[in-house]
Amino acid sequence: MRPAIVYHSRQGHNKALAMALTEEFQGRGIDAAMIQITARRQIGMVRALIRAILGRPARLEQKPNLVEYNPIVVCSPIWAGHLTPEFLGFVKSMDRAEGKKFYSLHCCFGDTAGTLGRASELLQQKGAEVLGAGYITTSDLLERGKLPPFVKGVVDVCIDRTA
Ligand SMILES: Cc1cc2nc3c(=O)[nH]c(=O)nc-3n(C[C@H](O)[C@H](O)[C@H](O)COP(=O)(O)O)c2cc1C
């Protein structure tokens, strides 16, 4: 099945991570799809942050159709130690995900609090298998040399575990 890279990005870092993952799959002859998650209503950073802290999922512009994809890598920021409303909205909007394999990633400052575990827990509640959860810091993303081994490691796991 075709892999999908689902991403939410406000300032572009998680989009860059999603693009690097897509290119890594492509480099191995695998045509991964990039799917952006966007909220139906665009709100300012402060309101979005408050919603993240309160754990309120965003209503999405479009519910991603994941039927033809597996594995699915999700890239999203961390805000004040919380998952973003878009990430929460994505998981909420998902149908049951038995048989789907997810990898949950965050490009952030490196202060993940309990978010990695929380993201895995939410995905597992939908019946998904979680291949892994991790993060790369914004400075490592921008530093030449740190991003390629990171994306290579993630794609290795995705390929090995869905073969
Ligand atoms: C309001 C705000 C709060 C943030 N809180 C955290 C945090 O708690 N932990 C962390 O590691 N990064 C935190 N960050 C950093 C973001 O996760 C990081 O800049 C991320 O790469 C942004 O993703 P984007 O460029 O794809 O939108 C925060 C950023 C903002 C703007």
The ligand as an ORCA input file, in Angstrom:
! r2SCAN-3c Opt
* xyz 0 1
  C       3.225     29.128     21.241
  C       4.252     28.070     21.046
  C       4.462     27.127     22.035
  C       5.421     26.134     21.863
  N       5.606     25.201     22.844
  C       6.514     24.205     22.646
  C       6.696     23.175     23.627
  O       6.027     23.111     24.655
  N       7.631     22.243     23.394
  C       8.409     22.239     22.273
  O       9.254     21.377     22.146
  N       8.231     23.182     21.309
  C       7.321     24.151     21.466
  N       7.137     25.107     20.511
  C       7.935     25.033     19.282
  C       7.181     24.448     18.105
  O       6.744     23.128     18.369
  C       8.131     24.460     16.915
  O       8.501     25.779     16.601
  C       7.545     23.772     15.712
  O       8.596     23.422     14.833
  C       6.590     24.624     14.934
  O       6.093     23.848     13.889
  P       5.674     24.454     12.498
  O       6.801     25.321     12.017
  O       5.491     23.279     11.626
  O       4.420     25.236     12.714
  C       6.185     26.105     20.665
  C       5.969     27.063     19.674
  C       4.996     28.023     19.841
  C       4.761     29.046     18.750
*
